[in-house]
Amino acid sequence: MLTEASAALCAEDDEEALRLFALALGTPGGQRWRFDHARVQLAYGERLRRARATAASRAPLRAALAAFEELGARPWAERAVKELRATGWGRRRPDAAHGSVLSAQEREIADLAATGLTNKQIAERLFVSHRTVGAHLYQIYPKLGITSRAMLRDALNALPEDPAVP
């Protein structure tokens, strides 16, 4: 398994690399070595993502993340999370189901950003600096488990309405 994976890492051609990764992951009994198998899955997912097969890269990256978390390999799990985020994946926090995830100001900024306004336009409406808006958005994205402004509207629609807000 490791020999095929090493050859895949050295391959210059994406097709050849992906073929070698498939061989490595298909090695009979390779899953007995969970850590090494997860490392190969991570490398495979990274190569898929760099080859612009973003959707296909998520499965091996998620599998690698699950194995690393189960094994307690935090640095490797963090690397897998970074790769997954680069694919547009976002892990929802456990408290994301509650409406109190965002403060009132964060919710207002998020709502305005979801309508397509720029940071500068939002800042003008709320009488704050555009840098303040950017800082709030930087904090809002992880709270909602998203990685881009394009995902904001759907994430906000998934939140329950706050009955205290008219």
C-alpha positions as CSV (number, residue, x, y, z in Angstrom):
1,M,0.0,0.0,0.0
2,L,2.7,2.5,1.0
3,T,4.8,1.7,-2.1
4,E,1.9,2.4,-4.5
5,A,1.0,5.5,-2.5
6,S,4.6,6.7,-2.7
7,A,4.7,6.2,-6.4
8,A,1.4,8.1,-6.7
9,L,2.9,11.0,-4.7
10,C,5.8,11.1,-7.2
11,A,3.7,10.8,-10.3
12,E,3.6,14.0,-12.4
13,D,0.5,13.0,-14.4
14,D,-2.8,13.3,-12.5
15,E,-4.3,10.3,-14.2
16,E,-1.4,8.1,-13.3
17,A,-1.3,9.4,-9.7
18,L,-5.0,8.7,-9.2
19,R,-4.7,5.2,-10.7
20,L,-1.8,4.5,-8.3
21,F,-3.7,5.9,-5.3
22,A,-6.7,3.6,-6.3
23,L,-4.3,0.6,-6.3
24,A,-2.8,1.6,-2.9
25,L,-6.2,2.0,-1.3
26,G,-7.4,-1.3,-2.9
27,T,-4.5,-3.3,-1.3
28,P,-6.0,-6.3,0.4
29,G,-5.7,-5.9,4.2
30,G,-4.5,-2.3,3.9
31,Q,-7.1,-1.1,6.4
32,R,-5.4,-3.0,9.2
33,W,-3.0,-0.2,9.4
34,R,-5.5,2.5,10.1
35,F,-3.1,5.4,10.4
36,D,-1.2,4.6,7.2
37,H,-4.4,4.0,5.3
38,A,-5.8,7.3,6.5
39,R,-2.6,9.1,5.4
40,V,-3.0,7.5,1.9
41,Q,-6.7,8.6,1.8
42,L,-5.6,12.1,2.8
43,A,-3.0,12.3,0.0
44,Y,-5.5,10.9,-2.5
45,G,-8.1,13.5,-1.5
46,E,-5.5,16.2,-1.8
47,R,-4.5,15.1,-5.2
48,L,-8.1,14.9,-6.4
49,R,-8.8,18.4,-5.1
50,R,-5.7,19.7,-6.9
51,A,-6.9,17.9,-10.0
52,R,-10.1,19.9,-9.8
53,A,-12.2,16.9,-8.8
54,T,-13.5,18.7,-5.7
55,A,-16.7,16.7,-5.1
56,A,-14.8,13.4,-5.5
57,S,-12.1,14.5,-3.1
58,R,-14.5,14.9,-0.2
59,A,-15.1,11.2,0.4
60,P,-11.5,10.2,1.0
61,L,-10.8,13.4,2.9
62,R,-13.8,12.7,5.2
63,A,-12.7,9.1,5.7
64,A,-9.2,10.2,6.6
65,L,-10.5,12.9,9.0
66,A,-12.7,10.3,10.8
67,A,-9.8,7.9,11.2
68,F,-7.4,10.6,12.4
69,E,-10.0,11.8,14.9
70,E,-10.6,8.3,16.1
71,L,-6.9,7.7,16.5
72,G,-6.3,11.0,18.2
73,A,-3.9,12.3,15.5
74,R,-4.8,15.9,15.9
75,P,-2.2,17.5,13.5
76,W,-3.3,15.0,10.8
77,A,-7.0,15.7,11.5
78,E,-6.4,19.5,11.2
79,R,-4.7,18.9,7.9
80,A,-7.7,16.9,6.7
81,V,-10.1,19.6,7.9
82,K,-8.1,22.3,6.0
83,E,-8.3,20.3,2.8
84,L,-12.0,19.7,3.3
85,R,-12.6,23.4,3.9
86,A,-10.8,24.1,0.6
87,T,-13.4,21.9,-1.1
88,G,-16.2,24.1,0.3
89,W,-17.1,21.7,3.1
90,G,-18.1,23.2,6.4
91,R,-18.6,21.3,9.6
92,R,-21.6,22.6,11.6
93,R,-21.0,23.3,15.2
94,P,-23.2,21.4,17.6
95,D,-24.8,24.7,18.7
96,A,-25.5,25.8,15.1
97,A,-29.1,24.4,15.4
98,H,-29.9,27.0,17.9
99,G,-31.0,30.5,16.9
100,S,-28.7,32.1,19.5
101,V,-25.5,31.2,17.5
102,L,-25.3,34.8,16.2
103,S,-25.5,38.0,18.1
104,A,-28.0,40.6,17.0
105,Q,-25.3,42.6,15.1
106,E,-23.8,39.5,13.6
107,R,-27.3,38.4,12.4
108,E,-27.9,41.8,10.9
109,I,-24.6,41.9,9.1
110,A,-25.1,38.3,7.9
111,D,-28.6,39.1,6.5
112,L,-27.3,42.2,4.7
113,A,-24.3,40.2,3.3
114,A,-26.7,37.5,2.1
115,T,-28.6,40.0,0.0
116,G,-25.4,40.7,-1.9
117,L,-24.3,44.0,-0.4
118,T,-20.6,44.6,-0.2
119,N,-18.8,45.2,3.1
120,K,-18.6,48.9,2.4
121,Q,-22.3,49.1,1.7
122,I,-23.2,47.2,4.9
123,A,-20.8,49.5,6.8
124,E,-22.6,52.6,5.5
125,R,-26.0,51.3,6.5
126,L,-24.9,50.3,10.0
127,F,-22.6,53.3,10.6
128,V,-19.5,51.1,11.3
129,S,-16.2,50.6,9.5
130,H,-16.0,48.2,6.6
131,R,-13.2,46.4,8.5
132,T,-15.6,45.8,11.4
133,V,-18.0,44.2,8.9
134,G,-15.2,42.0,7.6
135,A,-14.2,41.0,11.2
136,H,-17.8,40.1,12.0
137,L,-18.1,38.0,8.8
138,Y,-14.9,36.3,9.7
139,Q,-16.5,35.2,13.0
140,I,-19.9,34.4,11.4
141,Y,-18.7,31.8,8.9
142,P,-17.3,29.3,11.3
143,K,-20.3,29.7,13.6
144,L,-22.6,28.8,10.7
145,G,-20.3,26.1,9.4
146,I,-19.7,27.7,6.1
147,T,-16.6,28.9,4.1
148,S,-17.9,31.4,1.7
149,R,-20.3,34.3,1.2
150,A,-22.2,32.3,-1.4
151,M,-23.2,29.8,1.3
152,L,-24.5,32.5,3.7
153,R,-28.1,32.7,2.5
154,D,-28.7,29.0,2.8
155,A,-27.1,28.8,6.2
156,L,-29.2,31.7,7.5
157,N,-32.4,30.1,6.1
158,A,-31.6,26.9,8.0
159,L,-31.5,28.9,11.3
160,P,-34.7,29.1,13.2
161,E,-36.3,32.6,13.5
162,D,-35.6,34.4,16.7
163,P,-39.0,35.2,18.2
164,A,-37.6,38.2,20.1
165,V,-36.8,40.0,16.8
166,P,-39.8,41.6,15.1
